[in-house]
Amino acid sequence: MKKLENSENLVSNIGNQNLQKLVWDDARAFLAVARTGTLSAAASSLNIGIATLSRRVDRLEEALGIPLFIRQQSGYQLTEDGTNLVEKAEELEAAAIAFSMGGMAQTQLTGKVRLATAENLASDLIVPALHQFNEKHPSLMIEIITDVSTVNVHRRDADLAIRMVKPERGNVTLRRLGILGYGLYASADYVQKRQASDNLGSYETDQFITWGEVQAHLPAAQWVERILRGRQPAITTTSLSTQIAAASAGLGLALIPHFLAKKANLVCIDSDIGIDQPIYLVIQSDLAQSRRIRALADFLAELVVDNRHSLRGY
């Protein structure tokens, strides 16, 4: 409890003039190191010296009275306290961005923004809420690209992206927005028939719906492969929407994001599969201060945060 109280001091004591300056500079330094994992990469992203960056991180740890990183030769790894502080620091970051945006001339935003994201997030989360963004920015056109396997933000295929895989290269900035939770789901009819089985815990008599060979690298596909242990699945697909349709038709069990499965009225067999995925907002670094890019990025960040409980499956 003491550690949690110390972490919350970063926000609750913002009224103090000295700490306010520390928060503004040092929380930004903390986030940069947390996101990049090394002092050199973080310093480069902030355009400051490594020594300056290191002092800011040390100063923040001293002010809070807790270690935020484990220093290793390979880089900086967040401690448990550091991990708990990331969300607080990101709230400060969002406030700082909103403050800077408020100082700009409120002219109408025009042009086009290209967003790359997964089909299921586009269709079931982003598009249903996009009218709110359009009402505020009627002259700004949004291009949504859902074929994310061929899209690279650092190659300028898109201006920004919502991804479940953290980019490991490229000149991009990223922010972790939340968690996409997965569960094992089936139709009510399938569950009713399954209850008569003697192997409810082993899945030995269950039929499975999973991904095809092209998507065999996905965590969901690998989980099913481990469970099947050489058995053939009932059906493979190349899209999540088809898996949901197959599960709804009673063809077997499928690993589905909680928020999509609940919309389809599927029944949860296991809510703790262990393949939950982080949701990242990724932006080309040289476009991060563009007003139209920033406007959509802030809208998407708020949308994911507002829906964080349903996305995680709470």
SULWOFEN-V490550 format. One record per residue. N is the residue number from 1. RES is the residue in one small letter. SS is DSSP state (h for helix, s for strand, l for the rest). OMEGA is omega in radians with two decimals (NA if undefined). D_FIRST is the distance of its C-alpha to the first C-alpha in Angstrom with 2 decimals. Layout:
N | RES | SS | OMEGA | D_FIRST
N | RES | SS | OMEGA | D_FIRST
//
This chain:
1 | m | l | 3.14 | 0.00
2 | k | h | -3.13 | 3.81
3 | k | h | 3.14 | 5.46
4 | l | h | 3.10 | 5.14
5 | e | h | 3.11 | 6.24
6 | n | h | 3.13 | 8.71
7 | s | h | -3.09 | 9.98
8 | e | h | 3.10 | 10.67
9 | n | h | -3.13 | 12.58
10 | l | h | -3.14 | 15.17
11 | v | h | -3.01 | 16.32
12 | s | h | -3.12 | 15.63
13 | n | l | -3.07 | 17.44
14 | i | l | 3.13 | 20.38
15 | g | l | 3.09 | 22.65
16 | n | l | -3.00 | 22.81
17 | q | h | -3.13 | 26.00
18 | n | h | -3.13 | 25.07
19 | l | h | 3.12 | 21.73
20 | q | h | 3.10 | 23.62
21 | k | h | 3.12 | 25.99
22 | l | h | 3.14 | 23.32
23 | v | h | -3.05 | 21.67
24 | w | h | -3.10 | 25.13
25 | d | h | -2.94 | 26.26
26 | d | h | 3.07 | 23.32
27 | a | h | 3.10 | 21.47
28 | r | h | 3.09 | 24.90
29 | a | h | 3.11 | 25.27
30 | f | h | -3.14 | 21.91
31 | l | h | -3.12 | 22.99
32 | a | h | 3.13 | 26.42
33 | v | h | 3.13 | 25.29
34 | a | h | -3.07 | 22.87
35 | r | h | -3.07 | 25.84
36 | t | h | 3.10 | 28.58
37 | g | l | 3.12 | 27.02
38 | t | l | 3.10 | 29.22
39 | l | h | -3.08 | 29.73
40 | s | h | -3.14 | 33.39
41 | a | h | 3.13 | 32.98
42 | a | h | 3.13 | 30.24
43 | a | h | 3.11 | 32.40
44 | s | h | -3.13 | 35.38
45 | s | h | 3.14 | 33.70
46 | l | h | -3.12 | 32.76
47 | n | l | 3.07 | 36.12
48 | i | l | 3.13 | 34.77
49 | g | l | -3.14 | 35.16
50 | i | h | 3.14 | 32.96
51 | a | h | 3.12 | 32.49
52 | t | h | 3.13 | 31.37
53 | l | h | -3.13 | 28.89
54 | s | h | 3.13 | 27.48
55 | r | h | -3.12 | 27.14
56 | r | h | 3.10 | 25.22
57 | v | h | 3.11 | 22.67
58 | d | h | -3.13 | 22.39
59 | r | h | 3.13 | 22.11
60 | l | h | 3.11 | 19.23
61 | e | h | 3.13 | 17.29
62 | e | h | -3.14 | 18.28
63 | a | h | -3.11 | 17.30
64 | l | h | -3.13 | 13.72
65 | g | l | -3.14 | 13.51
66 | i | l | 3.04 | 12.64
67 | p | l | -3.12 | 15.37
68 | l | l | -3.10 | 16.17
69 | f | s | 2.91 | 19.24
70 | i | s | -3.11 | 20.94
71 | r | s | 3.10 | 24.40
72 | q | s | 3.12 | 27.18
73 | q | l | -3.12 | 30.93
74 | s | l | -3.14 | 30.98
75 | g | s | -3.11 | 28.40
76 | y | s | 3.11 | 24.76
77 | q | s | -3.13 | 22.25
78 | l | s | 2.94 | 18.81
79 | t | l | 3.10 | 15.82
80 | e | h | 3.10 | 13.02
81 | d | h | 3.12 | 11.19
82 | g | h | 3.11 | 14.69
83 | t | h | 3.13 | 15.30
84 | n | h | -3.09 | 12.37
85 | l | h | -3.06 | 13.85
86 | v | h | -3.10 | 17.36
87 | e | h | 3.10 | 17.44
88 | k | h | -3.13 | 16.37
89 | a | h | 3.12 | 19.04
90 | e | h | 3.05 | 21.53
91 | e | h | 3.09 | 21.20
92 | l | h | 3.11 | 22.15
93 | e | h | 3.13 | 24.93
94 | a | h | 3.11 | 26.27
95 | a | h | 3.13 | 26.33
96 | a | h | 3.12 | 28.19
97 | i | h | 3.12 | 30.67
98 | a | h | 3.12 | 31.26
99 | f | h | -3.12 | 31.89
100 | s | h | 3.11 | 34.38
101 | m | h | -3.12 | 36.05
102 | g | h | 3.14 | 36.52
103 | g | l | -3.13 | 38.57
104 | m | l | 3.07 | 41.06
105 | a | l | -3.08 | 44.25
106 | q | l | 3.07 | 43.78
107 | t | l | -3.11 | 46.70
108 | q | l | 3.10 | 47.11
109 | l | l | 3.14 | 45.67
110 | t | l | 3.10 | 48.34
111 | g | s | -3.07 | 48.89
112 | k | s | 3.05 | 47.28
113 | v | s | -3.13 | 43.89
114 | r | s | -3.12 | 43.76
115 | l | s | 3.04 | 40.68
116 | a | s | 3.13 | 40.31
117 | t | l | 3.13 | 38.18
118 | a | l | -3.11 | 38.39
119 | e | h | -3.08 | 40.92
120 | n | h | 3.09 | 38.52
121 | l | h | 3.12 | 36.10
122 | a | h | -3.02 | 39.14
123 | s | h | -2.98 | 40.86
124 | d | h | 3.13 | 38.07
125 | l | h | -2.97 | 35.44
126 | i | h | -3.07 | 36.97
127 | v | h | 3.13 | 40.58
128 | p | h | -3.12 | 39.91
129 | a | h | -2.98 | 37.85
130 | l | h | 3.12 | 40.09
131 | h | h | 3.11 | 42.33
132 | q | h | 3.11 | 39.65
133 | f | h | -3.12 | 39.80
134 | n | h | 3.11 | 43.61
135 | e | h | -3.13 | 43.92
136 | k | h | -3.09 | 42.13
137 | h | l | -3.03 | 43.93
138 | p | l | -3.10 | 47.24
139 | s | l | -3.13 | 48.98
140 | l | s | -3.12 | 46.43
141 | m | s | 3.14 | 47.31
142 | i | s | 3.03 | 44.74
143 | e | s | -3.10 | 45.92
144 | i | s | -3.13 | 43.76
145 | i | s | -3.07 | 44.33
146 | t | l | 3.08 | 43.13
147 | d | l | -2.95 | 44.89
148 | v | h | -3.12 | 41.86
149 | s | h | -3.13 | 43.21
150 | t | h | -3.04 | 45.83
151 | v | l | 3.04 | 43.79
152 | n | l | 3.14 | 42.24
153 | v | h | -3.08 | 40.64
154 | h | h | 3.07 | 41.43
155 | r | h | -3.14 | 45.06
156 | r | l | 2.99 | 45.12
157 | d | l | 3.09 | 45.79
158 | a | l | 3.14 | 43.18
159 | d | l | 3.12 | 41.46
160 | l | s | -3.07 | 37.99
161 | a | s | 2.92 | 36.56
162 | i | s | -3.02 | 33.87
163 | r | s | 3.04 | 33.39
164 | m | l | 3.10 | 31.46
165 | v | l | -3.11 | 32.29
166 | k | l | 3.10 | 30.98
167 | p | l | -3.12 | 34.05
168 | e | l | -3.14 | 34.59
169 | r | l | 3.12 | 37.44
170 | g | l | -3.13 | 39.16
171 | n | l | -3.08 | 38.70
172 | v | s | 2.96 | 36.00
173 | t | s | -3.11 | 32.70
174 | l | s | 3.12 | 30.11
175 | r | s | 3.09 | 26.99
176 | r | s | -3.04 | 24.88
177 | l | s | -3.06 | 24.92
178 | g | s | -3.10 | 23.52
179 | i | s | 2.99 | 24.34
180 | l | s | -3.08 | 27.63
181 | g | l | 3.14 | 27.11
182 | y | s | 3.02 | 30.03
183 | g | s | 3.09 | 31.20
184 | l | s | -2.99 | 34.38
185 | y | s | 3.07 | 36.68
186 | a | s | 3.09 | 40.16
187 | s | l | 3.12 | 42.51
188 | a | h | 3.12 | 42.66
189 | d | h | -3.14 | 46.11
190 | y | h | -3.14 | 44.96
191 | v | h | 3.14 | 42.08
192 | q | h | 3.11 | 44.60
193 | k | h | -3.09 | 46.96
194 | r | h | -3.09 | 44.18
195 | q | l | 3.10 | 43.20
196 | a | l | -3.11 | 46.58
197 | s | l | 3.10 | 45.79
198 | d | l | -3.04 | 44.89
199 | n | l | -3.07 | 42.74
200 | l | l | -3.08 | 39.88
201 | g | l | -3.03 | 37.31
202 | s | l | -3.10 | 39.46
203 | y | l | -3.06 | 40.83
204 | e | l | -3.14 | 44.15
205 | t | l | -3.11 | 46.26
206 | d | l | 2.99 | 44.31
207 | q | l | -3.10 | 45.73
208 | f | s | 3.05 | 43.57
209 | i | s | -3.06 | 43.77
210 | t | s | -3.08 | 42.67
211 | w | s | 3.07 | 43.43
212 | g | l | -3.04 | 46.73
213 | e | h | -3.10 | 47.41
214 | v | h | -3.12 | 46.70
215 | q | h | -3.08 | 43.07
216 | a | l | -3.14 | 42.67
217 | h | l | -3.08 | 40.02
218 | l | l | -3.13 | 37.54
219 | p | h | 3.14 | 34.53
220 | a | h | 3.13 | 35.80
221 | a | h | -3.13 | 39.26
222 | q | h | 3.10 | 38.08
223 | w | h | -3.14 | 36.00
224 | v | h | 3.14 | 39.11
225 | e | h | 3.11 | 41.30
226 | r | h | -3.12 | 39.22
227 | i | h | -3.09 | 39.46
228 | l | h | 3.11 | 43.19
229 | r | l | 3.06 | 44.08
230 | g | l | 3.08 | 47.42
231 | r | l | 3.10 | 48.20
232 | q | l | 3.02 | 49.30
233 | p | l | 3.10 | 47.16
234 | a | l | -3.10 | 48.83
235 | i | s | 3.00 | 48.71
236 | t | s | -3.12 | 47.36
237 | t | s | 3.08 | 46.94
238 | t | l | 3.11 | 46.26
239 | s | l | 3.12 | 44.20
240 | l | h | -3.14 | 41.20
241 | s | h | 3.10 | 43.21
242 | t | h | 3.09 | 45.83
243 | q | h | 3.11 | 43.31
244 | i | h | 3.10 | 42.06
245 | a | h | -3.14 | 45.72
246 | a | h | 3.10 | 46.44
247 | a | h | 3.12 | 43.52
248 | s | h | 3.13 | 44.63
249 | a | l | 3.08 | 48.12
250 | g | l | -3.08 | 46.94
251 | l | l | 3.12 | 47.67
252 | g | l | 3.13 | 44.55
253 | l | s | 3.13 | 40.83
254 | a | s | 3.04 | 39.27
255 | l | s | -3.01 | 35.94
256 | i | s | 2.99 | 35.32
257 | p | s | -3.06 | 32.50
258 | h | h | -3.02 | 30.97
259 | f | h | 3.09 | 31.95
260 | l | h | -3.13 | 35.54
261 | a | h | -3.14 | 35.89
262 | k | h | 3.08 | 34.89
263 | k | h | -3.13 | 37.48
264 | a | l | 3.13 | 40.05
265 | n | l | 3.06 | 39.21
266 | l | l | -3.10 | 38.60
267 | v | s | -3.11 | 36.95
268 | c | s | 3.07 | 33.85
269 | i | s | -3.14 | 34.50
270 | d | s | -3.08 | 31.28
271 | s | l | -3.09 | 28.33
272 | d | l | -3.08 | 26.50
273 | i | l | 3.13 | 29.13
274 | g | l | 3.11 | 26.98
275 | i | l | 3.09 | 28.93
276 | d | l | -3.06 | 26.81
277 | q | s | 3.05 | 27.67
278 | p | s | 3.09 | 26.00
279 | i | s | -3.10 | 27.94
280 | y | s | 2.92 | 28.99
281 | l | s | -3.07 | 30.91
282 | v | s | -3.12 | 33.47
283 | i | s | 2.98 | 35.81
284 | q | s | -3.04 | 38.62
285 | s | h | -3.11 | 37.49
286 | d | h | 3.09 | 40.72
287 | l | h | -3.00 | 40.35
288 | a | l | -3.12 | 36.75
289 | q | l | 3.06 | 37.97
290 | s | l | -3.07 | 40.76
291 | r | h | -3.10 | 40.42
292 | r | h | 3.09 | 41.56
293 | i | h | -3.12 | 39.31
294 | r | h | -3.14 | 36.32
295 | a | h | 3.13 | 37.14
296 | l | h | 3.13 | 37.14
297 | a | h | 3.13 | 34.07
298 | d | h | 3.10 | 32.04
299 | f | h | -3.11 | 33.51
300 | l | h | 3.13 | 32.60
301 | a | h | 3.13 | 29.02
302 | e | h | 3.14 | 28.55
303 | l | h | 3.14 | 30.38
304 | v | h | -3.14 | 28.19
305 | v | h | 3.14 | 24.94
306 | d | h | -3.11 | 26.47
307 | n | l | -3.01 | 27.39
308 | r | h | -3.09 | 24.29
309 | h | h | 3.12 | 23.67
310 | s | h | 3.11 | 27.31
311 | l | h | -3.13 | 27.59
312 | r | h | 3.11 | 24.75
313 | g | l | 3.14 | 26.15
314 | y | l | NA | 23.64
//
